Amino acid sequence: MTERRRGNHRTVLHNPAMNINLERAFADRPAVFAAWVQLNTAIKERMDLRRYELVTLAAALKLRSSYCCLAHGRILLELGEPVAEIVRDRRAANLSDVDLAVMELAERVVEDATSIEDADLGRLRNLGLSEADIADVVYAASVRCFFSKTLDALGVLPDAFYGELEPELREVLVVGRPIAEA
């Protein structure tokens, strides 16, 4: 692997053994990447995919993680969701009360988890979520904090292929670091 220093940031250059930028960020610590994949998989497999993606997008937006917003926004788009509308004004995007509530909880986890009270979780219970469902939302938002902050702290840019997304979508999902050039 080749690396170069630019100011105080290390830029990881191409390593043929790694396919995408986020993998290259963990090139020196593959066990950390494997552990993250295992943890994230354990969380994700218990959740409805759409809910997981909405929660992850909400957390990534609050974290200002372009990489995670682009990755999970693209998945939501593939699931038929109006991603640009959700990002601009989720209340006008025809999301359910449950969708809105889990996204709000994800944001609260990112902003200040210590401020979350039982009454806040009661809203989700009243909407029909079980304790396990609520915990899954918290887990998904918490693990997103680790991953997004790791990528951003290491200066990882979203892969150039995200530049192929529609301009309107790129505009709302690039909330932090810019997309890498080819």
N, C-alpha and C positions, 0 to 999 in steps of 0.2 A: 504494500500500500504506500502511496506517496502522500505526503502532506506538506503544506506550506503555511507559513504564518503571515497573517495580514493584520497589522495592529495587534490587538490583544486577542484576536480570534484565530483559532486553528481551522483551516479549510481542508477538509478531507477530499482528496482527489480520487480519481477512478481506481477502483480495485476490481479487476475482472471477476474475482470470486464472489463479489457482492453485486446484487442486481439493482437495487434502488438506494437512494440516498439514506433513508432511515436505517437500512441494514448496514451501510458503511459506517454509520455513527457508532455502531456496536462492534466494529471489526476487532478491536483490541479486547473486548469483553463479551465473547459469544455466549458465555454462560448466563450473563445478565439478560441478553436478548432472549435466550431460550426460556429463562424463568419468567420474563414478562409475557412472552407468547403463551406459556402454560397458564399463568394467572389470568390473563385476558380471556383466553379460551374457556377457562372454568367459569368465569363471570358471564361471558356471552352465551354459552350454551344453555343456560337456564332462562335466558330472556328471549322474548319475541324479538326477531331481528330488527324490525322497524322501530320498536321502542328503544332498543340498544342504540341504534343509529341516531335517533332524535336526541337521546340523552347525551350521547357522545358529541354531537354537533353543538348542543347548547353549552357543554363544558368547554369545548374547543374554542367557541366564539368568545366566551368569557376569558379564556386564557390567551386570546389573541394568537392562536396557533394556526397560521395559514395552512401548514402541512396537514394537520388533522381536519381542519374545516374542508379542505379540498378533497381529501380522501373519503371522508364520511358523507360530505355533501354529494359526491359523485355516486356513492352507493344509494343514498336516498333518492337521487334522480333516477337511478336504474330501477328503484322500487316504485317509481311513478309519482314521487312526491314533488310538489312545487317548491323546490329548495330556495330559489331566490325570494319568493314570497315569504317563506318561513323565516328567512334571515331578516328581511326588511320589517315585517310585522306579522309575527306568528299568529296573533289573535285574528287577523284578517285572512289567514291562509287556510281557514276551514279545518283547523285541528280540533280534536275532541278536548273536553275538559281534562281527561286523563293525560293526553299528550302534553297539554300546557302545564299541568301540575308536575309531571316528571321532569320536564325541561326546566321549570323554575327551581325544583329541588336540586337538579344538577348544578345550576348556576349558584345556588346558595352554598353547596358543598365547595365549589371553587372559591367563592368570595370569602366566606367565613363559616366554616362548619360548626364552630362553637356557638354560633347564633341560632342554630336550628333547635327548636323546642319540640316537645311531644305534640303540642297543639298544631305545629306546622305539619307534622307527619299525619295527624288526625285527618287533615283534608284529603290526603291520599287514601287513607283507610275508608273514609266516607265515600270515595269514588270507586271503592271496590278492590283496592290493592291490598294484598296480604302483607304480612310482615316480611316475608321472603322477597316479595316483589319490590318493596320499599328498599330493603337492604341491597338488592341487585342494582337499583338506581344509584345508590350511594357508592357501591363498589365500582360501578362503571365510571362514575364521575371522578372518583378518587384515583383510579388507575390511569385515567386520562391526564390527570395532573402530573403524575410521574412521567408519563411518556412525552407529553407536549413540552413540559419544562426541560426534559432531557434534550430533546431535539433542538429546541430554541437556544438553550445554554451552550450547546456544542456548535451552534451556527449552521445547522442543517437547513438547507433550502428545499422547498417542495420540488419534486422532480419536474423536469422540463415538459414531460408529456401532459401535465396539468394545463399547460398553455393551450392545449387543443380544445379545452372546454369553451363553451360559448362565452363571449366577452362579458355579458351581463352576469353570468354565474361567477366568473373569475372575479369580477368587480366586488361582489358581496362576500366572497369566500377568502380573498386575500386580505387578511385582517392584521397581519404581522409581517413576517419575512416575505420577500418577493419570490416568485417562481424562478427556479434556476434557468439559466439559458442553456440551450442545447450543447 
